[in-house]
Amino acid sequence: MNLTFNVERLLLPVTVDLQDKLNEIANQHNLPAPSTKALTFNFRDTSYSAESGGWHPVEIRIEQEGGQWHFSYITDFSYVGHPYPELAKEVDFDFDNGLVSFAYMRPQPISEISAMDFYQMWEMNFLAYVEMDVFDEIKVATD
């Protein structure tokens, strides 16, 4: 089953490449089922740690409405804090609320030109990392 995205609800310049990659991953997991209302994709470099670094974990949630899928959020996590670091949101593209958040900064409207510019760079890098197979664990959860 293919994911058909509602392009009118994108809010950011999400490329067809990212949509196709999510479609490919969903198909590899035999998803979605007809009753699936949401898919949450988790991309992990299992060797990533606060001490040695690595590739940041990324979570992408898409939701189905009226036979079409839309992005709910895209979140990039990183370790913060010392001496007991924990994973926290470094970048959060919140499509549902129309906001983008960066660590240590106030949320701003997702429609800001600077947010769109940053998103394009972020997505290009993320897709390159996926193609490089830096994420050795990709899971998909359903709701």
N, CA and C of each residue as an Amber inpcrd file, in Angstrom:
protein
   429
   0.8450000  -1.1810000   0.0000000   0.0000000   0.0000000   0.0000000
   0.8870000   1.2410000   0.0000000   0.6260000   2.1670000  -0.8970000
   1.4330000   3.3790000  -0.9890000   0.8840000   4.4900000  -0.1100000
   1.8010000   5.2940000   0.4020000   1.4290000   6.4710000   1.1830000
   1.2040000   7.6190000   0.2060000   0.0150000   8.1820000   0.2240000
  -0.2820000   9.3510000  -0.5980000  -0.2960000  10.5580000   0.3270000
   0.6240000  11.5020000   0.0880000   0.7540000  12.6530000   0.9770000
  -0.1120000  13.8110000   0.5080000  -0.6970000  14.5010000   1.4760000
  -1.4880000  15.6930000   1.2230000  -0.5050000  16.8590000   1.1040000
  -0.1850000  17.2440000  -0.1200000   0.8240000  18.2800000  -0.3400000
   0.3590000  19.6610000   0.1230000  -0.9360000  19.8680000   0.2650000
  -1.4450000  21.1590000   0.7250000  -1.1600000  21.3820000   2.2050000
  -0.8630000  20.3190000   2.9470000  -0.6160000  20.4390000   4.3860000
   0.8610000  20.3470000   4.7360000   1.7510000  20.4790000   3.7740000
   3.1680000  20.2730000   4.0530000   3.7910000  21.3680000   4.9250000
   3.4240000  22.6170000   4.7550000   3.9430000  23.7650000   5.5070000
   5.4300000  24.0460000   5.2690000   6.2160000  23.0270000   5.0350000
   7.6320000  23.1690000   4.7290000   7.8890000  22.4960000   3.3890000
   9.0030000  22.8160000   2.7420000   9.2960000  22.2180000   1.4340000
   9.7820000  20.7670000   1.5460000   8.9190000  19.8960000   2.0710000
   9.2430000  18.4760000   2.1710000   9.3320000  17.9280000   0.7520000
  10.4570000  17.3010000   0.4280000  10.6740000  16.8360000  -0.9400000
   9.9770000  15.5050000  -1.2000000   9.7860000  15.2480000  -2.4780000
   9.2510000  13.9560000  -2.9040000  10.2420000  12.8600000  -2.5080000
  11.5280000  13.1850000  -2.4590000  12.5410000  12.2000000  -2.0660000
  12.2910000  11.6730000  -0.6520000  11.9720000  12.5700000   0.2880000
  11.6850000  12.1260000   1.6550000  10.3800000  11.3330000   1.6800000
   9.3760000  11.8140000   0.9770000   8.1120000  11.0750000   0.9190000
   8.3340000   9.6770000   0.3500000   9.1230000   9.5710000  -0.7130000
   9.4140000   8.2700000  -1.3200000  10.1920000   7.3670000  -0.3720000
  11.1430000   7.9410000   0.3720000  11.9370000   7.1430000   1.3190000
  11.0390000   6.5810000   2.4210000  10.1260000   7.3960000   2.9550000
   9.2110000   6.9060000   3.9830000   8.2930000   5.8290000   3.4170000
   7.8530000   6.0210000   2.1830000   7.0280000   5.0240000   1.5090000
   7.7920000   3.7030000   1.3790000   9.0410000   3.7880000   0.9640000
   9.8810000   2.5990000   0.8040000  10.0530000   1.8560000   2.1330000
  10.3380000   2.6070000   3.1940000  10.5400000   1.9950000   4.5090000
   9.2340000   1.3660000   5.0110000   8.1250000   2.0670000   4.8310000
   6.8240000   1.5230000   5.2460000   6.5470000   0.2140000   4.5150000
   6.8130000   0.1810000   3.2180000   6.5860000  -1.0390000   2.4330000
   7.4840000  -2.1780000   2.8930000   8.7120000  -1.8760000   3.2890000
   9.6200000  -2.9090000   3.8010000   9.0790000  -3.5390000   5.0820000
   8.2920000  -2.7650000   5.8300000   7.6880000  -3.2430000   7.0820000
   6.2450000  -3.7170000   6.8710000   5.8380000  -3.8610000   5.5900000
   4.4620000  -4.2630000   5.2500000   3.4190000  -3.3570000   5.8930000
   3.6670000  -2.0620000   5.8170000   2.7700000  -1.0630000   6.3870000
   2.3800000  -0.0800000   5.2940000   1.3320000   0.6490000   5.4780000
   0.3790000   0.5850000   6.5820000  -0.7210000  -0.4300000   6.3060000
  -1.3400000  -0.9000000   7.3720000  -2.5390000  -1.7250000   7.2540000
  -3.7120000  -0.7770000   7.0240000  -4.8180000  -1.2670000   6.5010000
  -5.9680000  -0.3840000   6.2580000  -6.4460000   0.3820000   7.4960000
  -6.2600000  -0.1930000   8.6830000  -6.7240000   0.4630000   9.9110000
  -5.6980000   1.4220000  10.5220000  -4.5110000   1.5150000   9.9270000
  -3.4530000   2.3610000  10.4850000  -3.8040000   3.8340000  10.3500000
  -3.7200000   4.5420000  11.4660000  -4.0110000   5.9780000  11.4890000
  -2.7430000   6.8270000  11.5380000  -1.6330000   6.2300000  12.0030000
  -0.3840000   6.9900000  12.1120000   0.8000000   6.0370000  12.0350000
   1.8990000   6.5460000  11.5080000   3.1700000   5.8260000  11.4610000
   4.2420000   6.7140000  12.0790000   5.0500000   6.1310000  12.9580000
   6.1650000   6.8520000  13.5600000   7.4450000   6.1210000  13.1890000
   8.3020000   6.8110000  12.4470000   9.5650000   6.2590000  11.9650000
  10.6740000   6.6920000  12.9230000  11.4580000   5.7350000  13.4010000
  12.5870000   6.0280000  14.2790000  13.8760000   5.5800000  13.6180000
  14.7840000   6.5210000  13.4410000  16.0800000   6.2800000  12.8150000
  17.1420000   6.3910000  13.9000000  17.9200000   5.3140000  14.0930000
  18.9130000   5.2990000  15.1620000  20.2690000   4.8080000  14.6800000
  21.2970000   5.4720000  15.1760000  22.6710000   4.9840000  15.1070000
  22.8960000   4.4430000  16.5130000  22.8630000   3.1240000  16.6730000
  22.9000000   2.5390000  18.0120000  24.2170000   2.7860000  18.7400000
  25.2550000   3.2220000  18.0230000  26.5250000   3.5300000  18.6880000
  26.5900000   4.9880000  19.1620000  25.5710000   5.7730000  18.8530000
  25.5640000   7.1830000  19.2520000  25.5450000   7.2820000  20.7720000
  26.4360000   8.1100000  21.3120000  26.4910000   8.3300000  22.7550000
  26.9720000   9.7460000  23.0350000  26.7770000  10.1760000  24.2650000
  27.2260000  11.5120000  24.6630000  28.7560000  11.5900000  24.6570000
  29.4060000  10.4720000  24.9250000  30.8670000  10.4630000  25.0070000
  31.5400000  10.4290000  23.6330000  31.0110000   9.6010000  22.7370000
  31.7090000   9.4160000  21.4620000  30.9920000  10.0410000  20.2740000
  29.8150000  10.6130000  20.4890000  29.0900000  11.2480000  19.3900000
  28.4750000  10.2230000  18.4620000  28.2480000  10.6360000  17.2260000
  27.6160000   9.7710000  16.2450000  26.4940000  10.5280000  15.5480000
  25.5950000   9.7830000  14.9550000  24.4950000  10.3750000  14.2020000
  23.2950000  10.5350000  15.1140000  22.7190000  11.7300000  15.1400000
  21.5710000  12.0170000  16.0010000  20.3750000  11.1330000  15.6590000
  19.6670000  10.6610000  16.6690000  18.4120000   9.9580000  16.4080000
  17.3840000  10.9180000  15.8100000  16.5550000  10.4060000  14.9220000
  15.5160000  11.2030000  14.2670000  14.2010000  10.4370000  14.3510000
  13.1430000  11.1640000  14.6400000  11.8050000  10.5790000  14.6680000
  10.8950000  11.3920000  13.7550000  10.1490000  10.6780000  12.9090000
   9.2130000  11.3210000  11.9790000   7.8590000  10.6690000  12.1620000
   6.8400000  11.4790000  12.4060000   5.4790000  10.9490000  12.5540000
   4.6050000  11.5120000  11.4480000   3.8940000  10.5960000  10.7890000
   2.9160000  10.9930000   9.7860000   1.5720000  10.4120000  10.2020000
   0.5050000  11.1340000   9.8700000  -0.8360000  10.6980000  10.2400000
  -1.7250000  10.6680000   9.0090000  -2.6680000   9.7410000   9.0320000
  -3.5760000   9.5380000   7.9120000  -4.9280000  10.1850000   8.2120000
  -5.4220000  10.9000000   7.2290000  -6.7250000  11.5410000   7.3580000
  -7.3680000  11.5650000   5.9760000  -8.5190000  10.9810000   5.8660000
  -9.2340000  11.0020000   4.5970000  -8.4850000  10.3280000   3.4580000
  -7.7260000   9.2740000   3.7720000  -6.9970000   8.5520000   2.7380000
  -5.6760000   9.1670000   2.3340000  -5.3300000  10.3070000   2.9230000
  -4.0430000  10.9410000   2.6250000  -3.2460000  11.0860000   3.9120000
  -1.9370000  11.1440000   3.7560000  -1.0270000  11.2560000   4.8950000
  -0.4700000  12.6660000   4.9840000  -0.2740000  13.1220000   6.2130000
   0.3660000  14.4170000   6.4250000   1.4050000  14.2810000   7.5400000
   2.3710000  15.1720000   7.5190000   3.4180000  15.1630000   8.5270000
   2.8960000  15.7840000   9.8070000   3.1300000  15.1040000  10.9190000
   2.7800000  15.6260000  12.2280000   3.9990000  16.3390000  12.8310000
   5.1530000  15.6350000  12.8220000   6.3910000  16.2580000  13.2900000
   7.6030000  15.5180000  12.7420000   8.7090000  16.2270000  12.7490000
  10.0260000  15.6610000  12.4710000  10.9250000  16.1950000  13.5830000
  11.5240000  15.2870000  14.3520000  12.3420000  15.6970000  15.4910000
  13.7240000  15.0650000  15.4140000  14.7300000  15.8870000  15.6330000
  16.1350000  15.4820000  15.6590000  16.5960000  15.6320000  17.1130000
  17.0950000  14.5450000  17.6990000  17.4920000  14.5400000  19.1080000
  19.0080000  14.5750000  19.2420000  19.4720000  15.0750000  20.3900000
  20.8980000  15.0090000  20.7080000  21.0490000  14.9260000  22.2230000
  22.2360000  14.5050000  22.6520000  22.5110000  14.4580000  24.0830000
  22.8170000  15.8590000  24.5990000  22.2650000  16.1730000  25.7680000
  22.5420000  17.4470000  26.4320000  22.7640000  17.1810000  27.9210000
  23.4640000  18.1090000  28.5500000  23.6650000  18.0300000  29.9980000
  24.9540000  17.3430000  30.3890000  25.4170000  17.7220000  31.5410000
  26.6250000  17.1360000  32.1040000  26.4940000  17.1960000  33.6130000
  26.7980000  16.2540000  34.3730000  27.5150000  15.0230000  34.0520000
  26.5960000  13.8570000  33.6530000  25.2810000  14.0760000  33.6530000
  24.3490000  13.0020000  33.3090000  23.5580000  13.3840000  32.0590000
  24.1630000  13.2210000  30.8860000  23.4950000  13.6440000  29.6550000
  22.2490000  12.8110000  29.3680000  21.2950000  13.4600000  28.7230000
  20.0840000  12.7650000  28.3050000  19.6940000  13.2520000  26.9210000
  18.9400000  12.4100000  26.2060000  18.4780000  12.8090000  24.8800000
  17.4050000  13.8760000  25.0140000  17.5230000  14.9110000  24.2100000
  16.5480000  15.9980000  24.1980000  16.3440000  16.4550000  22.7570000
  15.2500000  17.1270000  22.5240000  14.9810000  17.6460000  21.1830000
  15.9930000  18.7420000  20.8480000  16.7010000  18.5500000  19.7500000
  17.5900000  19.6150000  19.2830000  16.8740000  20.4720000  18.2500000
  16.1650000  19.8110000  17.3460000  15.3750000  20.4990000  16.3280000
  14.0320000  19.7870000  16.2540000  12.9570000  20.5660000  16.2660000
  11.6200000  19.9770000  16.2010000  10.7680000  20.7750000  15.2190000
  10.4300000  20.1220000  14.1000000   9.5180000  20.7100000  13.1210000
   8.1240000  20.1980000  13.4580000   7.3200000  21.0250000  14.0930000
   5.9900000  20.6400000  14.5680000   4.9500000  21.1270000  13.5620000
   4.6030000  20.2710000  12.6260000   3.6470000  20.6200000  11.5770000
   2.2560000  20.8510000  12.1500000   1.8790000  20.0710000  13.1710000
   0.5330000  20.1870000  13.7440000   0.2730000  21.5630000  14.3380000
   1.2960000  22.1460000  14.9540000   1.1410000  23.4510000  15.5940000
   1.7760000  24.5860000  14.8070000   2.3860000  24.2620000  13.6560000
   2.9750000  25.2990000  12.8110000   4.1830000  25.9830000  13.4240000
   4.9710000  25.2170000  14.2050000   6.1230000  25.8010000  14.8880000
   7.3860000  24.9950000  14.6120000   8.5150000  25.6780000  14.6950000
   9.8120000  25.0110000  14.6640000  10.5460000  25.4400000  15.9240000
  11.1940000  24.4730000  16.5740000  11.9400000  24.7540000  17.7980000
  13.3680000  24.2790000  17.6380000  14.2820000  25.0870000  18.1520000
  15.6940000  24.7360000  18.1900000  16.1200000  24.7490000  19.6490000
  17.0560000  23.8970000  20.0250000  17.5290000  23.8390000  21.4070000
  17.9240000  25.2370000  21.8820000  17.4930000  25.5640000  23.0670000
  17.8390000  26.8140000  23.7380000  17.2680000  28.0620000  23.0660000
  16.2730000  27.8810000  22.2040000  15.6410000  29.0330000  21.5540000
  14.1280000  28.9070000  21.6730000  13.4530000  30.0180000  21.5850000
  11.9970000  30.0240000  21.5690000  11.4560000  29.4390000  20.2780000
  10.3150000  28.7550000  20.3440000   9.6950000  28.2930000  19.0960000
   9.3510000  29.4830000  18.2030000   9.4050000  29.2470000  16.9100000
   9.0460000  30.2870000  15.9590000   8.1220000  29.6850000  14.9030000
   7.4120000  30.5220000  14.1810000   6.5080000  30.0000000  13.1510000
   7.2780000  29.1900000  12.1040000   6.7040000  28.0600000  11.7520000
   7.3270000  27.1720000  10.7780000   7.3930000  27.8260000   9.3980000
   6.5730000  28.8470000   9.1990000   6.4960000  29.5230000   7.8970000
   7.5790000  30.5890000   7.6990000   8.3870000  30.8560000   8.7260000
   9.4810000  31.8240000   8.5950000  10.4590000  31.3550000   7.5160000
  10.9540000  32.2800000   6.7430000  11.8970000  31.9480000   5.6740000
  13.1160000  31.2230000   6.2440000  13.6100000  31.6710000   7.3950000
  14.7970000  31.0370000   7.9790000  14.5060000  29.5860000   8.3680000
  13.2860000  29.3070000   8.8290000  12.9060000  27.9360000   9.1720000
  12.8520000  27.0730000   7.9210000  12.2950000  27.6230000   6.8570000
  12.2170000  26.8750000   5.5960000  13.6030000  26.6050000   5.0290000
  14.4680000  27.6080000   5.0750000  15.8360000  27.4360000   4.5870000
  16.5610000  26.3610000   5.3910000  16.4250000  26.4400000   6.7240000
  17.0830000  25.4530000   7.5730000  16.5280000  24.0550000   7.2960000
  15.2100000  23.9640000   7.1530000  14.5880000  22.6610000   6.8910000
  15.1690000  22.0310000   5.6200000  15.2990000  22.8000000   4.5670000
  15.8170000  22.2590000   3.3070000  17.2200000  21.6730000   3.4920000
  18.0640000  22.3850000   4.2210000  19.4130000  21.8970000   4.4800000
  19.3580000  20.6480000   5.3640000  18.5190000  20.7010000   6.4170000
  18.4010000  19.5610000   7.3220000  17.9430000  18.3160000   6.5520000
  16.8970000  18.4490000   5.7390000  16.3700000  17.2940000   5.0140000
  17.3950000  16.7320000   4.0340000  18.0930000  17.5990000   3.3240000
  19.0990000  17.1390000   2.3680000  20.1640000  16.3050000   3.0910000
  20.6240000  16.7900000   4.2390000  21.6200000  16.0530000   5.0190000
  21.0470000  14.7360000   5.5430000  19.8320000  14.7720000   6.0680000
  19.2020000  13.5710000   6.6070000  19.0890000  12.4880000   5.5340000
  18.6110000  12.8540000   4.3610000  18.4780000  11.8680000   3.2840000
  19.8430000  11.3150000   2.8620000  20.8630000  12.1580000   2.8870000
  22.2140000  11.6820000   2.5740000  22.6660000  10.6710000   3.6220000
  22.3780000  10.9320000   4.8980000  22.7490000  10.0040000   5.9660000
  22.0170000   8.6730000   5.8170000  20.7400000   8.7440000   5.4380000
  19.9770000   7.5100000   5.2260000  20.6030000   6.7080000   4.0920000
  20.9590000   7.3770000   3.0170000  21.5690000   6.7000000   1.8790000
  22.9450000   6.1240000   2.2260000  23.6370000   6.7500000   3.1610000
  24.9530000   6.2620000   3.6110000  24.8200000   5.1120000   4.6080000
  23.5960000   4.7550000   4.9780000  23.3130000   3.6810000   5.9480000
  23.9180000   3.9460000   7.3210000  23.9300000   5.2080000   7.7540000
  24.4660000   5.5030000   9.0840000  23.5040000   5.0780000  10.1890000
  22.2300000   4.9430000   9.8620000  21.2410000   4.5060000  10.8440000
  21.1390000   2.9860000  10.7610000  21.7010000   2.3090000  11.7690000
  21.6900000   0.8490000  11.7340000  20.4080000   0.2650000  12.3320000
  19.5230000   1.1310000  12.7740000  18.2360000   0.6810000  13.3070000
  17.1470000   1.6390000  12.8210000  16.2340000   1.1210000  12.0360000
  15.0860000   1.9070000  11.5820000  13.8450000   1.1170000  11.9530000
  13.0260000   1.7080000  12.8150000  11.8030000   1.0580000  13.2750000
  10.6020000   1.9010000  12.8750000   9.4700000   1.2340000  12.6990000
   8.2280000   1.9260000  12.3850000   7.1660000   1.4360000  13.3510000
   6.5780000   2.3620000  14.0970000   5.4860000   2.0360000  15.0090000
   4.1800000   2.5140000  14.4100000   3.0980000   1.8030000  14.7270000
   1.7810000   2.1540000  14.1730000   0.8140000   2.5260000  15.2860000
  -0.1270000   3.3660000  14.9270000  -1.2540000   3.7000000  15.8120000
  -2.5130000   3.4450000  15.0320000
